[in-house]
């Protein structure tokens, strides 16, 4: 399996923290040298491990924002 490379360009928000120190974060992340995308996932302390998450383009994030604003 190829090595997964990532760079957190910007931490936008930390939404929650578990008792073990894992945080659910919305970040702008560049995966494998590609253009940064919005990324929502759990991270271990110091970002050495990550959980499964979802990655969204700017357009997808804007649509999600509209849907949530209308729903909530």
C-alpha positions as CSV (number, residue, x, y, z in Angstrom):
1,X,0.0,0.0,0.0
2,X,1.3,3.4,-1.0
3,X,2.2,5.9,1.8
4,X,-0.5,8.5,2.4
5,X,1.0,12.0,2.5
6,X,-1.0,14.9,3.9
7,X,-0.4,18.5,5.0
8,X,-2.9,20.3,7.2
9,X,-3.0,23.8,5.5
10,X,-5.4,25.3,8.0
11,X,-7.3,24.1,11.1
12,X,-10.8,25.7,10.7
13,X,-12.5,24.3,13.8
14,X,-12.1,21.6,16.5
15,X,-15.7,20.4,17.0
16,X,-15.2,18.0,19.9
17,X,-12.6,16.1,21.9
18,X,-12.8,12.6,23.3
19,X,-11.6,11.6,26.8
20,X,-8.6,9.9,25.1
21,X,-7.6,13.2,23.4
22,X,-8.8,12.5,19.9
23,X,-10.4,15.6,18.2
24,X,-13.0,15.9,15.5
25,X,-11.7,18.6,13.3
26,X,-12.6,20.6,10.1
27,X,-9.4,21.3,8.3
28,X,-8.2,22.3,4.9
29,X,-5.9,19.5,3.9
30,X,-3.7,18.7,0.9
31,X,-3.6,14.9,0.2
32,X,-0.7,13.5,-1.7
33,X,0.4,16.9,-2.9
34,X,-3.0,17.7,-4.5
35,X,-5.0,20.9,-4.2
36,X,-6.3,21.4,-0.6
37,X,-9.9,20.2,0.2
38,X,-12.1,20.6,3.3
39,X,-11.7,17.6,5.5
40,X,-13.8,16.4,8.5
41,X,-12.4,13.6,10.6
42,X,-11.1,12.4,14.0
43,X,-7.4,13.0,14.7
44,X,-5.2,11.5,17.4
45,X,-3.2,14.0,19.6
46,X,-0.5,15.6,17.5
47,X,-2.1,14.4,14.3
48,X,0.0,11.2,14.2
49,X,-3.1,9.0,13.5
50,X,-6.5,9.7,11.9
51,X,-9.9,8.1,11.7
52,X,-12.1,7.7,8.7
53,X,-13.5,11.0,7.4
54,X,-15.0,12.9,4.6
55,X,-13.3,15.3,2.1
56,X,-15.3,18.0,0.4
57,X,-14.5,20.5,-2.4
58,X,-15.4,24.1,-1.7
59,X,-18.6,23.7,-3.8
60,X,-19.6,20.6,-1.8
61,X,-19.0,22.4,1.5
62,X,-21.0,25.4,0.3
63,X,-23.9,23.1,-0.6
64,X,-23.7,21.3,2.7
65,X,-23.8,24.7,4.5
66,X,-26.9,25.7,2.6
67,X,-28.6,22.3,3.4
68,X,-27.8,22.6,7.1
69,X,-28.9,26.2,7.3
70,X,-32.3,25.2,5.8
71,X,-32.6,22.1,8.0
72,X,-31.6,23.6,11.3
